Structure formats: C-alpha cells, structure tokens
Amino acid sequence: MSFKIYTKTGDKGQTSLIGGTRVPKYHERIEAYGTVDELNSYIGLIRDQQIEEHAKNILIEIQDRLFTIGSSLASDPEKSKMKIPDLKEEDVILLENEIDKMNESLPEMRSFVLPGGHTTVSFCHIARCVCRRAERMSINLAGHSFVSELVIKYLNRLSDYLFVLSRKLSQDLHASEIPWKPRM
C-alpha cells in the first residue's frame, strides 16, 4: 500500500489536530507545533555540518524530543485519546548536563556575543531564536489550553543549550566571538 503525501483535506485552510478537531491553519496550536517543526529542521542543518560526533548524536536525541513535543502540541487536549510519546524530566537533565560539560572548556562570558563568526555558529543562533519563538508560542497557548509544563521547560533549556553549543562550535572551529560593546 502506498502512502500519499497529499490528502486535499487542507485545501480550504483547515487542518486536523490529533483527536480529529478541525482548526484553521493559523490556529495557535498549529503555529506552536509548526514552529517546533521549523526548529527541528534547523537542528538538522546544524547536525549536517562538520561537527564532532558526540554533538551530532545529542542533536539526533533533540530532534526526537522535538517530534515528541510536536505530537503533544498537535493533540487536542479535550478529544485526543491517541497515545503519544512522553517527554520526561531526564530529557531536560540531559540538556543541562551537556550545557555543563561544554561550559567547562569555554571562557567565561563577560558580555553579550554578536551572532556569527562561522556559518555553523550562525545556524545555531538561528535555531536558538526559533526555539525562543516556539517557547513563547507554547507559553501563549498554555494561557488558555493545556500544554505540558515540561514542554515549556524543555524548550527553555534547549535555547540555552543552543547558545552554549554556538560558543563551543566557535571554539572548535576557531571562529571569533565578537563581544557586543554598546555605544554610550
């Protein structure tokens, strides 16, 4: 049996949440999980760069968790009876441990750093910004509909991870970190 990618059910601007509820494609829940999907694509772009194998493996784990988060956000909390994967506290702890390990070899930050210095580093900064947007959208959605607190916590920690990864990659790739010097 072949699986068709197009269903034609969204041609009038509506889509279905897990659970069957039809919503407009601009619905906050669609925006939230769509932004998580965008983030996942940027994580894939970072993973495709010339970076150490350990970082690639962590990024694969992160991509898996982002699919989990996307499933959670795509579910109608009122109607979905479908079993979806769970995010766990250990997922947040993994990010924290990775942040701590990377920070051990990085110079102390004394100011904000301008994004850039190397294409791979820039991809990390873009992913971090998209992650922050996904977090904001999830928090907004949680204001009136169920969103697991762990989803918001994970996205928050992931943006921290991506920032520290950008610094680690700057170091690994011998890229310059340019500190922000505000004009006064």
C-alpha positions as CSV (number, residue, x, y, z in Angstrom):
1,M,0.0,0.0,0.0
2,S,1.4,3.4,-0.9
3,F,1.1,6.4,1.3
4,K,0.0,9.6,-0.5
5,I,1.6,12.8,0.9
6,Y,-1.3,14.9,-0.2
7,T,-4.8,14.5,1.3
8,K,-6.5,17.6,-0.1
9,T,-8.3,18.0,3.3
10,G,-6.4,21.2,4.0
11,D,-7.2,23.0,0.7
12,K,-9.7,25.3,2.4
13,G,-7.4,26.5,5.1
14,Q,-8.3,24.0,7.8
15,T,-6.3,21.1,9.3
16,S,-6.9,18.4,11.9
17,L,-5.4,18.1,15.3
18,I,-4.7,14.6,16.8
19,G,-8.1,13.7,18.0
20,G,-9.9,14.9,14.8
21,T,-10.7,18.5,15.8
22,R,-10.6,20.7,12.7
23,V,-9.0,24.1,13.2
24,P,-7.8,26.9,10.9
25,K,-4.2,26.6,9.8
26,Y,-3.4,29.8,11.6
27,H,-4.6,28.4,15.0
28,E,-2.2,29.0,17.9
29,R,-1.7,25.2,18.3
30,I,-0.7,24.9,14.7
31,E,1.6,27.9,14.9
32,A,3.3,26.4,18.0
33,Y,3.9,22.9,16.6
34,G,4.8,24.4,13.2
35,T,7.5,26.5,14.9
36,V,8.8,23.4,16.7
37,D,9.0,21.7,13.2
38,E,10.9,24.7,11.8
39,L,13.3,24.4,14.8
40,N,13.7,20.7,14.1
41,S,14.7,21.5,10.6
42,Y,17.4,24.0,11.7
43,I,18.7,21.4,14.2
44,G,19.1,19.0,11.2
45,L,21.0,21.8,9.4
46,I,23.4,22.1,12.4
47,R,23.8,18.3,12.5
48,D,24.7,18.3,8.8
49,Q,27.7,20.5,9.4
50,Q,31.3,19.3,10.2
51,I,30.9,19.0,13.9
52,E,32.0,16.4,16.4
53,E,30.2,13.1,16.5
54,H,29.0,13.5,20.2
55,A,27.3,16.8,19.3
56,K,25.6,15.1,16.3
57,N,24.3,12.3,18.5
58,I,22.9,14.8,21.0
59,L,21.2,16.7,18.2
60,I,19.6,13.5,17.0
61,E,18.2,13.0,20.5
62,I,17.0,16.6,20.5
63,Q,15.3,16.1,17.1
64,D,13.5,13.0,18.5
65,R,12.3,15.1,21.5
66,L,11.1,17.8,19.2
67,F,8.9,15.3,17.4
68,T,7.6,14.3,20.8
69,I,6.8,18.0,21.6
70,G,5.2,18.4,18.2
71,S,3.0,15.4,18.8
72,S,2.0,16.9,22.2
73,L,1.2,20.3,20.7
74,A,-0.7,18.8,17.8
75,S,-3.1,16.9,20.1
76,D,-6.5,18.2,21.0
77,P,-6.3,18.1,24.8
78,E,-10.1,17.7,25.0
79,K,-10.6,15.0,22.5
80,S,-7.4,13.0,21.7
81,K,-7.4,9.5,23.1
82,M,-4.4,8.6,21.0
83,K,-1.3,7.6,22.9
84,I,1.6,9.9,22.1
85,P,5.2,9.8,23.2
86,D,6.1,11.4,26.5
87,L,8.7,14.0,27.3
88,K,10.5,13.2,30.6
89,E,12.4,15.2,33.2
90,E,15.5,13.2,32.1
91,D,15.3,14.9,28.7
92,V,15.8,18.3,30.4
93,I,18.5,16.9,32.6
94,L,20.4,15.6,29.5
95,L,20.4,19.2,28.1
96,E,21.6,20.6,31.5
97,N,24.4,18.0,31.7
98,E,25.5,18.8,28.1
99,I,25.5,22.5,28.8
100,D,27.6,22.0,31.9
101,K,30.1,19.8,30.0
102,M,30.5,22.3,27.2
103,N,30.9,25.2,29.7
104,E,33.8,23.5,31.3
105,S,36.0,24.3,28.3
106,L,34.6,27.7,27.4
107,P,36.0,31.1,28.5
108,E,33.8,33.0,30.9
109,M,31.3,35.3,29.3
110,R,31.9,38.9,30.1
111,S,29.4,40.4,27.7
112,F,26.8,39.5,25.1
113,V,28.2,38.0,21.9
114,L,27.2,39.0,18.4
115,P,25.8,36.1,16.5
116,G,28.1,34.9,13.7
117,G,31.7,34.1,13.1
118,H,31.2,30.9,11.2
119,T,28.2,29.6,9.2
120,T,27.7,26.6,11.6
121,V,27.7,29.0,14.6
122,S,25.2,31.2,12.8
123,F,22.9,28.2,12.2
124,C,23.0,27.6,16.0
125,H,22.0,31.2,16.7
126,I,19.1,31.0,14.2
127,A,17.9,27.7,15.8
128,R,18.2,29.4,19.3
129,C,15.9,32.2,18.1
130,V,13.4,29.8,16.5
131,C,13.5,27.9,19.8
132,R,12.7,31.0,21.8
133,R,9.8,31.7,19.4
134,A,8.5,28.2,19.9
135,E,8.7,28.6,23.6
136,R,6.8,32.0,23.5
137,M,4.1,30.4,21.3
138,S,3.8,27.4,23.7
139,I,3.5,29.7,26.7
140,N,0.9,31.8,24.9
141,L,-1.1,28.6,24.1
142,A,-0.8,27.4,27.7
143,G,-2.6,30.6,28.8
144,H,-5.9,29.1,27.7
145,S,-5.3,25.5,26.6
146,F,-3.3,22.5,28.0
147,V,0.4,22.5,27.3
148,S,2.6,20.3,29.4
149,E,4.9,22.4,31.7
150,L,7.7,20.0,30.6
151,V,7.3,21.2,27.0
152,I,8.0,24.8,28.0
153,K,10.8,23.8,30.4
154,Y,12.5,21.7,27.6
155,L,12.2,24.5,25.1
156,N,13.7,26.9,27.6
157,R,16.6,24.7,28.3
158,L,17.1,23.8,24.6
159,S,17.6,27.5,23.8
160,D,20.3,27.7,26.5
161,Y,21.8,24.5,25.1
162,L,21.9,26.0,21.6
163,F,23.6,29.2,22.8
164,V,26.3,27.2,24.6
165,L,26.6,24.9,21.6
166,S,27.2,28.0,19.4
167,R,30.0,29.1,21.8
168,K,31.5,25.6,21.8
169,L,31.4,25.4,18.0
170,S,33.0,28.9,17.8
171,Q,35.8,27.4,19.9
172,D,36.1,24.2,17.9
173,L,36.0,25.9,14.6
174,H,38.5,28.7,15.7
175,A,35.9,31.3,14.9
176,S,36.0,34.7,16.6
177,E,33.4,35.6,19.2
178,I,32.8,39.3,18.9
179,P,31.6,40.8,22.1
180,W,28.8,43.4,22.0
181,K,30.1,46.8,23.0
182,P,27.2,49.1,23.5
183,R,27.7,52.7,22.4
184,M,27.2,55.0,25.3
